[in-house]
Amino acid sequence: MISLDDVERNSAFAESVGAGFVLLSDPGKENAERYGVLAMGGLYARRWTFFIDANGLVRRIDKDVSPATHGEDVVRALAELGFPKRRDAEARSTE
């Protein structure tokens, strides 16, 4: 996940929600600009999801993200694209 917020704000957010994923702080907006997600003259980044494989190839871009269903949407898209499951995720699913 890329955020335009600084490291301190992202760290506080990640801790508050118990995030188990990496947050990239991009207050200079360089990465957001490269991915074409800056909106309203750079005031915020669009909430898009990029599915990038191990070779760095963008396999899909979800430009219609719904926060209410995003977790399930990502799991479905990863399966459709043939991304391998993480081993620790497989172990949890059999418990």
C-alpha positions as CSV (number, residue, x, y, z in Angstrom):
1,M,0.0,0.0,0.0
2,I,1.3,3.4,-0.9
3,S,0.2,6.5,1.1
4,L,1.0,10.1,0.6
5,D,1.4,10.4,4.4
6,D,4.8,10.5,6.1
7,V,6.3,7.6,7.9
8,E,5.2,8.6,11.4
9,R,1.5,8.9,10.3
10,N,1.6,5.6,8.4
11,S,3.3,3.8,11.4
12,A,0.6,5.1,13.7
13,F,-2.2,4.0,11.3
14,A,-0.7,0.6,10.8
15,E,-0.4,0.1,14.5
16,S,-3.9,1.3,15.1
17,V,-5.4,-1.3,12.7
18,G,-2.9,-4.1,13.4
19,A,-1.9,-4.0,9.7
20,G,-0.1,-7.1,8.5
21,F,1.1,-5.5,5.3
22,V,3.7,-3.0,4.2
23,L,2.9,0.7,3.9
24,L,5.1,2.8,1.7
25,S,5.2,6.4,2.7
26,D,5.3,8.7,-0.4
27,P,5.0,12.3,0.9
28,G,7.0,13.5,-2.1
29,K,4.3,11.8,-4.4
30,E,7.0,10.4,-6.8
31,N,5.6,6.8,-6.7
32,A,2.0,7.9,-6.8
33,E,2.8,10.0,-9.9
34,R,4.6,7.1,-11.6
35,Y,1.5,4.9,-11.1
36,G,-0.9,7.5,-12.3
37,V,-2.9,7.6,-9.1
38,L,-2.6,11.3,-8.1
39,A,-6.0,13.1,-8.1
40,M,-7.2,16.6,-7.6
41,G,-3.9,18.2,-8.6
42,G,-2.0,15.8,-6.2
43,L,-4.1,16.4,-3.1
44,Y,-4.7,12.7,-2.7
45,A,-4.0,9.3,-4.3
46,R,-6.8,7.3,-5.9
47,R,-7.6,4.1,-4.1
48,W,-6.5,1.7,-6.9
49,T,-5.0,-1.8,-6.4
50,F,-2.1,-3.0,-8.6
51,F,-1.5,-6.7,-8.8
52,I,2.2,-7.1,-9.6
53,D,3.8,-10.5,-10.1
54,A,7.2,-11.6,-8.9
55,N,8.8,-10.4,-12.2
56,G,7.5,-6.9,-11.6
57,L,4.8,-7.2,-14.3
58,V,1.5,-5.4,-13.5
59,R,-1.0,-8.1,-14.2
60,R,-4.2,-6.2,-13.3
61,I,-5.3,-2.8,-12.0
62,D,-8.5,-2.6,-9.9
63,K,-9.7,1.0,-10.3
64,D,-13.1,0.3,-8.6
65,V,-12.0,-0.4,-5.1
66,S,-14.8,-0.8,-2.5
67,P,-13.4,-0.7,1.1
68,A,-16.3,-2.8,2.3
69,T,-15.4,-5.8,0.0
70,H,-11.8,-5.1,-0.9
71,G,-10.3,-8.0,1.2
72,E,-12.5,-10.5,-0.5
73,D,-12.0,-8.9,-3.9
74,V,-8.2,-9.1,-3.6
75,V,-8.3,-12.7,-2.6
76,R,-10.5,-13.5,-5.6
77,A,-8.3,-11.6,-8.0
78,L,-5.1,-13.2,-6.7
79,A,-6.7,-16.7,-7.3
80,E,-8.0,-15.7,-10.8
81,L,-4.5,-14.5,-11.7
82,G,-2.8,-17.6,-10.4
83,F,-0.8,-16.0,-7.7
84,P,0.6,-18.6,-5.3
85,K,-0.7,-18.6,-1.7
86,R,1.7,-17.9,1.1
87,R,2.6,-21.0,3.1
88,D,1.5,-19.4,6.4
89,A,-1.9,-18.5,4.9
90,E,-2.3,-22.1,3.7
91,A,-1.5,-23.4,7.2
92,R,-4.1,-21.0,8.7
93,S,-6.8,-22.1,6.3
94,T,-6.4,-25.8,7.4
95,E,-6.7,-25.0,11.1
